[in-house]
């Protein structure tokens, strides 16, 4: 990886930390579809944006592939070391830790069916599970409702400030999608779905979401030079949502696998090198208002950090 690519990656992960979390989760979940025999090579390093982005994050692509080729066991040592060495940063997201635990449990159950399961592999799995479980318990004790609210509002303020910058990496519509997915997978998304907070929670959520919409539309108008209701046709929108940069393609694909709305599916398609074939429900023209309306569907309840590749 060149120094320019490394700098771009550093800026990308700093602005959108959920990319690193989801790359690790998807990478671990990828082992759930491994072969029933441990001695068969698990060729996953070059499949999907999560693996490619994880390669770039660690800077050890060749070494990791060698470990995976040698055995599944060695690759778990690598994952465990990465999680432990980045504990402080990764422990900020409770749902990320939940998904790590889910992936580890799923693989552990799979290994029960595999002939030749080794003691060392079981030990590595248990160590990783214990480490993540400890991080998760510590985080859960710290985050009561009001702490979560304060953390969510701080995250919202920071994410909006990133969106308001004239980002040379992403086009404005892409930056909007990265903003919304960052909020979805962070403390803001946790707060939205909180069952605590009493009767005022729903009213507070409505007010905050309306303010978020207003801020996003104001910033989007400034970045694009378009008014809120100025129309954009399909072809122009496809161009606005696509990129030729492989790193940015991987980043956009990585957060676009839930099919929460028509534009999410479109972002995944056009940045995966495929030709879009919009269904009849996708409008022929959009405005900034309708783009936001579609993208904000990501906040609707549903599976979080699901493995998509």
C-alpha angles and dihedrals in degrees: 000000000000123000089252092053090046091052091049090050092050091051091045095052092042091054096039109027092171088075092070092046094050093045090056093045094049091045092054093043088053089071090065089078095048125131120280088241121070093209093062113098114254101218099191104119095094098036116100136349094277093064093043093049091047088052090056094044093054097034089216104103098140094042093049092049089051090052092048091048091051097050144320087245094065093049090057090054087055093049092047092052092048094051092046095047091050096040099126095052097040095047091070094082117066095189091052089057091047090054093047089054091047091052093048092048091049092052092045090054090048091053091056086071096046120097114232097027106177130225091227093054091049089050092052091049092050092048092052092047092049092049095050092042090055091049090048094050091049091050093047092053091052099047114071119159098276094044088050092050092051091047091048093051092048090050091048092051093049094045092051091050089054090049092049091058118092093249112204090198100058135034113240095260090049090048089052090055092047090050094051095046091048089055092044094056098039137067089291091063090045091053093048091057096041114131091204129074097081127237093330094062097082093048091048091050091051092051094047093047091050090050090048091052092049093049093047094050092047092050093043091053090051094048097045100034088229126123117242094259100034109126127244121189125228096258093052091046092051088056092048092052098044132076136188094213110104094211092052091043090056091047093051093045092047093062096038107072106098100077090223090153141000094262093054090057089046093051090052093048100048094043092048091064094257129129111247118237103188116208123235092264094064109095120238091227133035138190129202087258094054092043089056092044091055096044095046089064084084087082092064114109115276146111115323126215091358115177107251105172 
